[in-house]
Amino acid sequence: MMTSLVLSTSTHTLTFHPAVCTDSGGTIDTPFYILETKAKQTQVVASGSPVQPAATDLTVHDTISIDEDVADSDRLLLKLQDRDIGTIPKSDATSLAEFVLSWRSALAALEEQVQVTQLSSFEDPLSSDYVTTRLIQERDSFFEEKTVQVRLITWNLHGEVIGEDLRPLLFGSSVLSDLGELQDLGIFFVGLQEADPLTPTTLSTNQATITRWANQVLECLGESYVLSASSELLGMVLLMFSHKKLASQITQLEISSAGTGVLGYWGNKGAVCLRFVLGDSELADVPGVQIAVMNMHLSSGIAPQAVERRRWEMSELSKRLKLPMFNGKLYRKQRNGGKNRKELLYQNGDLLDELDERVLDASPDDDDTIAAAADAVADMKIKENATAREYEAGAPGTPSTDDSDKAATISTTASTTATTAATINSDQVGPEREINSIVFVLGDLNYRLAMDRSDIAQLVTKNDYNALLFWDQLRNEIKEGSILVGFQEGPIAFQPTYKYDIGTNVFDTSEKARIPAYTDRILYTPYPSLAQLDYESFMHYISSDHKPVAATFELRTVLIDADKRAQIVKRLLHDLDARENESRPKVEVEETDLVCPDLKVLSTVNQIVKFKNYGNTQVAWEIEIVDGSFLEVATPQGVLPPGGTQTVRVSFRVPPNISQISEIFILRIVNRQDYFISISGNVLPSCFGASLEDMIQKPSGARNGFLAPQAGPQLNIPREIWKCVDFLSSRIARDIFRRSGDETVGQLVRDWLDNGDDFDATVLDSLAKDGNKGMHSVAEQFVQLLALVRGGVIPEEAYDTIIQGNDGVSLVFEAMPRVNVNTLIYIASFLREVKRVVIDFDLILEVFDRVLVRIPKNGKNKSRQKKKRIEFLKQFIG
């Protein structure tokens, strides 16, 4: 016999007696359970005997649901038939799983014994899983392998305004078809450095510069392309343009940036990054390709200190940018310290023995010293030895002073369209992982050619680029295994891209006479279906002291054909209707496709479903909402007499971070027919659910899109947050953040924020006599805005620093982007004003602890950690 199982929660004890075979054999006893409230377990009757709890036979309706406890993320909330029966610690999840598994097994056995009245027992396509199942079976009909063309461009503008035609740069040698047309599926990335002149007062890229570049590029690409995303950091700009057919295939877009300049954080150097997923579909079990594109601008200089500085920058970027998992590393710390500084810079001991030591002692930007040292050994020429010839032919070329130093091989070919690129030996990367991602690195990486200027000029005249690249610091750093481990670079068949006299194709003739170098590069991680088509520079662009560099790739990946999928869904729904037996009661639904245009985030939407029974017998009906749907129904079931009409209201609250609603629920005529009813509609953009970076880039409101003209003063915090604080600061009451607002007024406030409109203080203040609904509504929306910030105001990365109780807030700031720091400082200043007015400020801290500090999904929300968070907020607010 199976023994009973006991589940003890915070408020109840649930004892379950599963079904067992009787001794006479064959008969199955009905399973039953006993639910006791812990507060009543000690009750006794008048005689002194304990009260015997009542046993309840298990039925198919006795379901147990499990959710995370909203009040304490370390505990799970249990419900029996929607009745709250208490919580248990997540640490008891194993015993809970055993209990629930036995319980649900008993439910399954009962379902086999009872008469099924909701659906016929035969396998019928009218089941709720029919459409999903058939779509999966037919996914090959609407999923197709497509070729997506990816074009990447990097250009250091030297702060200059470019008036030249961008079409040669955008289209290059491989983008256009034989007919001179753009392909249907394309993505363009334009990475700029020094897009604006850098001055001590420069705090961000001029929005006019970004707008000008976006318009120039779109004018070349045509109406079929849109600006999908942009990211900027001081003079660094990264723009992403995609074909409209790809817009719905690009999901999970994230923007990040990290400064590594002055004090290690200023944005004059560093990187901006765009990360997204292309072709993701849970329905067809297609994960999509994770793609990240980084636009870097690293520190300049040829000396060892500059090389080491760039290593450090790569290390910082690998930690501070939001990158997907990929087969490789931006930075890897060398065992045994790596090569010494001389080997690191020049990779040739003989040359170093003759080179003036002033080169090694020069500051990173002191190219005058470098030039003087080079002149001192001007008689020394690069030896066109067998090593360089091997390198040019694609064989291993860099000598090693130790056989144990297994330098990785960089192979090149003479063709600019070859797909073979600079590759890193597998022993440098470690075992490859099954990771579905591609990472592109482009920008002014500032690595130099460690050789004499006159020798460079001679080799450029000969077009002997492989001999030049033998002395390229970047390639030697990659071979060393210190940076960009696992990355590839296409063959370089163009002359150095830096430094030129502006307006000419002549290398720097100024007093400093900078040594030419391949500072501008494009690298990528290999992917099975990714092929590089070209890698080129453009000499005819003379507006900057750098020449632009571009590369084109082809990516074969699976994409969904939305039109074909819609046709299949329509056919499947038609099949469902066609299977309706004429002998069944005739029920007609007035509308099965409910369209909700221009939905607003967080608004409550009501839709009416009306149906009539044209048959001669009454019918039972019920509404089934699929798992995971956010739809709610007021009346979930009922009986409809002949000739009767039923109206059912279905409602939902529009969630953030989605661009469209596409939900299906089922109107089930019991034991007869299912009607699949769809609710669809577009969702207007909103700041609720956006990241702080997105809000900064949409100063005129989320509904006005990226790069909208900014009215009013330039801010370093989102205007939405500024508007809320500006309004509330002069209206702080003792019960602020303690009372709910009005839903209608709340929607009005959200509209003002999303449209970029100012608050109508007259309207809001007119509600002061009505419970001060205006102030409370703004306060409520302000709290919701902070709670829904994507990534959090205080992101997960700073959580460990907070709960460890480190003194001061500087450590937390170091782990946060600049816009988060500015926003947090602004909110703290406001809360100090609130503290002067309210009586119990601890209650206010409770509210802002929940919305400011982003707790990791796999983290714990224990009371001790909560105390640490409150202490941090108190310390910061003061």
GIURDA-V386963 format. One record per backbone hydrogen bond with DSSP energy under -0.5 kcal/mol. NH is the residue of the N-H (numbers start at 1). CO is the residue of the C=O. E is the energy in kcal/mol with one decimal. If there is no record, write none. Layout:
<<NH;CO;E> <NH;CO;E>>
This chain:
<<5;16;-2.7> <7;14;-2.8> <9;7;-0.6> <9;12;-3.0> <10;87;-1.7> <12;85;-0.5> <13;36;-2.5> <14;7;-3.0> <15;13;-0.6> <15;34;-2.7> <16;5;-3.3> <16;14;-0.5> <17;32;-3.0> <18;16;-0.6> <22;27;-1.7> <25;22;-1.5> <29;20;-2.0> <29;27;-0.6> <32;17;-1.7> <33;56;-2.5> <34;15;-2.6> <36;13;-2.6> <36;34;-0.6> <38;11;-2.5> <40;37;-2.0> <41;37;-0.5> <41;38;-0.9> <43;40;-1.5> <45;49;-3.0> <48;45;-1.9> <51;43;-1.8> <53;51;-0.6> <56;33;-2.8> <58;31;-2.8> <62;59;-1.8> <63;61;-2.1> <65;79;-2.4> <67;77;-2.3> <69;75;-2.4> <75;72;-2.0> <76;88;-2.9> <77;67;-3.8> <78;86;-2.6> <79;65;-2.0> <80;83;-2.5> <81;63;-2.3> <81;79;-0.5> <83;80;-1.4> <84;82;-0.5> <85;78;-2.3> <88;76;-1.9> <90;74;-2.6> <92;89;-1.8> <93;90;-1.7> <96;92;-2.1> <97;93;-2.5> <98;94;-1.8> <99;95;-2.0> <100;96;-2.9> <101;97;-2.4> <102;98;-1.8> <103;99;-2.3> <104;100;-2.9> <105;101;-1.8> <106;102;-1.8> <107;103;-1.9> <108;104;-2.4> <109;105;-1.9> <110;106;-2.1> <111;107;-2.2> <112;108;-1.2> <113;109;-0.8> <113;110;-0.8> <114;110;-1.9> <117;115;-0.7> <124;122;-1.0> <127;124;-1.6> <130;127;-1.7> <133;129;-3.0> <134;130;-2.9> <135;131;-2.5> <136;132;-2.2> <137;133;-2.1> <138;134;-2.0> <139;136;-1.1> <141;138;-2.3> <142;138;-0.5> <142;139;-1.1> <143;139;-2.0> <144;142;-0.6> <144;559;-2.4> <146;144;-0.6> <146;557;-3.3> <148;146;-0.6> <148;555;-3.2> <149;147;-0.5> <149;185;-2.1> <150;553;-2.8> <151;149;-0.5> <151;187;-2.6> <152;551;-2.7> <153;189;-2.1> <154;549;-2.8> <155;191;-1.8> <157;155;-0.7> <157;193;-2.8> <159;194;-2.7> <160;157;-2.0> <162;160;-0.6> <163;161;-0.6> <170;166;-2.6> <171;167;-2.8> <172;168;-2.1> <174;171;-0.6> <175;171;-2.0> <177;181;-2.7> <180;177;-2.1> <186;184;-0.6> <187;149;-2.7> <188;241;-3.0> <189;151;-2.9> <190;239;-2.3> <191;153;-3.3> <191;189;-0.6> <192;190;-0.5> <192;237;-2.9> <193;155;-2.0> <195;235;-2.2> <199;197;-0.6> <202;199;-1.9> <203;201;-0.5> <209;206;-0.9> <210;206;-1.5> <211;207;-2.6> <212;208;-2.5> <213;209;-2.4> <214;210;-2.7> <215;211;-2.5> <216;212;-2.3> <217;213;-2.5> <218;214;-2.5> <219;215;-2.1> <220;216;-1.1> <221;217;-2.4> <222;218;-2.5> <225;222;-1.5> <226;242;-2.3> <228;226;-0.8> <228;240;-2.3> <229;240;-1.4> <231;238;-2.0> <233;236;-2.5> <236;233;-2.8> <237;192;-2.1> <238;231;-2.7> <239;190;-2.3> <240;229;-2.5> <241;188;-2.9> <242;226;-2.2> <243;186;-2.0> <244;224;-2.8> <246;243;-2.0> <247;243;-0.6> <247;244;-0.8> <249;246;-1.3> <250;246;-0.7> <250;247;-1.0> <251;249;-0.7> <251;277;-2.5> <254;275;-3.2> <256;273;-2.2> <258;271;-2.4> <260;269;-2.7> <261;266;-2.9> <261;269;-0.9> <264;261;-2.7> <265;262;-1.6> <266;262;-2.2> <269;266;-1.0> <270;297;-2.5> <271;258;-2.2> <272;295;-1.9> <273;256;-3.1> <274;293;-2.2> <275;254;-2.6> <276;291;-2.5> <277;251;-2.7> <278;289;-2.6> <279;249;-2.3> <279;277;-0.5> <280;249;-0.6> <281;286;-3.1> <285;282;-1.2> <286;281;-2.7> <287;285;-0.6> <289;278;-2.5> <290;288;-0.5> <290;436;-2.4> <291;276;-2.9> <292;438;-2.2> <293;274;-2.6> <294;440;-2.5> <295;272;-2.8> <296;294;-0.6> <296;442;-2.9> <297;270;-2.6> <298;444;-1.9> <306;303;-0.7> <307;303;-1.7> <308;304;-2.8> <309;305;-2.2> <310;306;-2.3> <311;307;-1.9> <312;308;-2.2> <313;309;-2.4> <314;310;-2.4> <315;311;-2.2> <316;312;-2.4> <317;313;-2.7> <318;314;-2.1> <319;315;-0.9> <319;316;-0.5> <320;316;-2.1> <321;317;-2.0> <323;321;-1.2> <328;326;-1.9> <329;485;-2.1> <332;482;-3.2> <337;334;-1.2> <338;335;-1.7> <344;340;-2.8> <345;341;-2.1> <346;342;-2.6> <347;342;-0.7> <347;343;-1.3> <352;348;-1.6> <353;349;-2.0> <354;350;-0.9> <354;351;-0.7> <355;351;-1.5> <359;356;-1.9> <361;357;-1.4> <362;358;-0.7> <362;359;-0.6> <366;363;-1.7> <367;365;-1.9> <370;366;-1.3> <371;367;-2.7> <372;368;-2.4> <373;369;-2.4> <374;370;-2.3> <375;371;-2.2> <376;372;-1.5> <377;373;-0.7> <377;374;-0.8> <378;375;-1.7> <380;377;-2.1> <381;379;-0.6> <384;382;-0.6> <385;383;-2.5> <389;385;-2.0> <390;386;-2.8> <391;387;-2.3> <392;388;-2.5> <393;389;-1.8> <394;390;-0.7> <394;391;-1.0> <395;390;-3.0> <399;397;-0.5> <405;402;-2.0> <406;404;-1.5> <407;405;-1.8> <408;479;-1.3> <411;409;-0.6> <418;415;-0.8> <422;489;-4.5> <428;425;-2.0> <429;425;-0.6> <429;426;-0.8> <430;426;-2.4> <435;433;-2.0> <437;435;-1.4> <438;290;-2.6> <440;292;-3.0> <441;523;-2.7> <442;294;-2.6> <443;521;-1.5> <444;296;-1.5> <445;443;-1.2> <445;519;-2.0> <446;519;-1.0> <449;516;-0.5> <450;448;-0.6> <450;471;-2.4> <451;449;-2.0> <456;452;-2.0> <457;453;-2.1> <458;454;-1.9> <459;455;-2.3> <460;456;-2.5> <461;457;-2.1> <462;458;-1.5> <463;460;-1.3> <464;459;-2.6> <465;463;-1.6> <468;464;-1.3> <469;465;-2.6> <470;466;-0.9> <471;468;-2.0> <472;469;-1.5> <473;448;-2.7> <476;472;-1.9> <477;473;-2.5> <478;474;-2.4> <479;475;-2.4> <480;476;-1.9> <481;477;-0.9> <481;478;-0.7> <482;477;-1.7> <483;477;-0.7> <484;330;-2.2> <485;329;-1.9> <487;484;-1.8> <488;524;-3.6> <489;422;-0.5> <491;420;-0.5> <493;491;-0.6> <497;517;-0.7> <498;517;-1.3> <499;545;-0.5> <500;545;-1.8> <501;506;-2.8> <503;542;-2.9> <504;501;-2.0> <508;499;-2.4> <513;510;-0.5> <517;498;-3.0> <519;517;-1.2> <521;443;-2.2> <521;519;-0.6> <523;441;-3.2> <524;488;-2.1> <525;439;-1.4> <526;486;-0.7> <530;527;-2.2> <531;554;-2.5> <533;552;-3.3> <534;552;-1.2> <536;550;-2.7> <538;548;-1.4> <539;537;-0.5> <541;538;-1.0> <542;540;-0.7> <546;156;-0.5> <547;497;-2.0> <549;154;-2.5> <550;536;-2.8> <551;152;-2.2> <552;534;-1.2> <553;150;-2.9> <554;531;-2.9> <555;148;-2.8> <556;529;-2.3> <556;554;-0.5> <557;146;-2.4> <557;555;-0.6> <559;144;-2.6> <561;142;-3.3> <562;560;-0.9> <565;561;-2.3> <566;562;-2.2> <567;563;-1.9> <568;564;-2.1> <569;565;-2.6> <570;566;-2.2> <571;567;-2.2> <572;568;-2.7> <573;569;-2.5> <574;570;-1.9> <575;571;-2.4> <576;572;-2.0> <577;573;-1.8> <578;574;-2.5> <579;575;-1.4> <580;577;-1.5> <584;581;-1.7> <587;585;-0.8> <588;612;-2.3> <590;610;-3.2> <594;592;-0.6> <594;678;-3.2> <595;593;-0.6> <596;680;-3.4> <597;595;-0.6> <599;682;-3.1> <602;654;-3.1> <603;600;-2.0> <605;603;-0.5> <605;652;-3.2> <607;650;-3.0> <609;648;-2.9> <611;646;-2.2> <612;588;-2.3> <613;644;-2.5> <614;586;-3.2> <614;612;-0.8> <615;586;-0.7> <619;640;-2.4> <621;638;-2.8> <622;668;-2.0> <623;636;-3.2> <624;622;-0.5> <624;666;-2.8> <625;623;-0.6> <626;624;-0.5> <626;664;-0.6> <629;626;-1.8> <632;651;-2.8> <634;649;-2.0> <636;634;-0.5> <638;621;-2.3> <640;619;-3.4> <641;639;-0.5> <643;613;-2.4> <644;641;-2.3> <646;611;-3.1> <648;609;-2.9> <650;607;-3.1> <650;648;-0.6> <651;632;-3.0> <652;605;-1.9> <654;603;-2.5> <654;652;-0.5> <657;688;-0.6> <661;681;-3.6> <663;679;-2.8> <665;677;-2.4> <666;624;-2.4> <667;675;-2.8> <668;622;-3.1> <668;666;-0.8> <669;667;-0.6> <669;673;-3.3> <670;620;-2.3> <670;668;-0.9> <671;118;-1.7> <672;669;-2.5> <675;667;-2.5> <676;674;-0.5> <677;665;-2.8> <677;675;-0.7> <678;592;-2.8> <678;676;-0.5> <679;663;-3.0> <680;594;-2.6> <681;661;-1.7> <683;659;-2.7> <684;599;-3.2> <684;682;-0.5> <689;687;-0.8> <690;687;-1.6> <695;691;-2.1> <696;692;-2.2> <697;693;-1.8> <698;694;-0.5> <698;695;-1.1> <701;698;-1.9> <703;754;-2.4> <704;701;-1.5> <705;702;-1.3> <707;697;-1.6> <708;705;-0.9> <711;709;-0.6> <722;718;-1.9> <723;719;-2.7> <724;720;-1.8> <725;721;-2.4> <726;722;-2.8> <727;723;-2.1> <728;724;-2.6> <729;725;-2.5> <730;726;-0.6> <730;727;-0.6> <731;728;-2.2> <736;733;-1.8> <738;735;-2.0> <739;735;-0.6> <746;742;-3.0> <747;743;-2.3> <748;744;-1.6> <749;745;-2.3> <750;746;-2.3> <751;747;-2.3> <752;748;-2.1> <753;749;-2.2> <754;750;-2.7> <755;751;-2.4> <756;752;-0.7> <756;753;-0.6> <757;752;-2.0> <761;759;-1.4> <764;760;-2.2> <765;761;-3.1> <766;762;-1.2> <767;764;-1.4> <768;765;-1.7> <770;767;-0.7> <771;769;-1.0> <772;767;-0.6> <772;768;-1.0> <773;767;-1.3> <773;770;-0.7> <776;772;-2.1> <777;773;-2.3> <778;774;-2.0> <779;775;-2.5> <780;776;-2.4> <781;777;-2.2> <782;778;-2.4> <783;779;-2.1> <784;780;-2.2> <785;781;-2.7> <786;782;-2.1> <787;783;-2.4> <788;784;-1.8> <789;786;-1.1> <790;690;-1.4> <792;789;-1.9> <794;852;-2.4> <795;793;-0.7> <798;795;-1.6> <799;796;-1.8> <800;796;-0.6> <802;798;-1.6> <803;799;-2.4> <804;800;-1.6> <805;802;-1.3> <806;801;-1.2> <813;809;-2.2> <814;810;-2.1> <815;811;-0.7> <815;812;-0.9> <816;813;-1.8> <821;817;-1.9> <822;818;-2.7> <823;819;-2.2> <824;820;-2.6> <825;821;-2.4> <826;822;-2.0> <827;823;-2.5> <828;824;-2.5> <829;825;-1.9> <830;826;-1.7> <831;827;-2.5> <832;828;-1.7> <833;829;-1.1> <834;830;-1.8> <835;831;-2.5> <836;832;-1.0> <837;834;-1.6> <838;834;-2.5> <841;839;-0.9> <843;840;-1.0> <844;840;-0.7> <845;841;-2.2> <846;842;-1.9> <847;843;-1.6> <848;844;-2.3> <849;845;-2.3> <850;846;-1.3> <851;847;-0.9> <852;848;-2.4> <853;849;-1.1> <854;794;-2.4> <854;852;-0.6> <855;853;-0.8> <859;856;-1.8> <866;862;-2.5> <867;863;-2.2> <868;864;-1.9> <869;865;-2.3> <870;866;-2.5> <871;867;-2.5> <872;868;-2.3> <873;869;-2.3> <874;870;-2.5> <875;871;-2.6> <876;872;-2.5> <877;873;-3.0> <878;874;-2.7>>
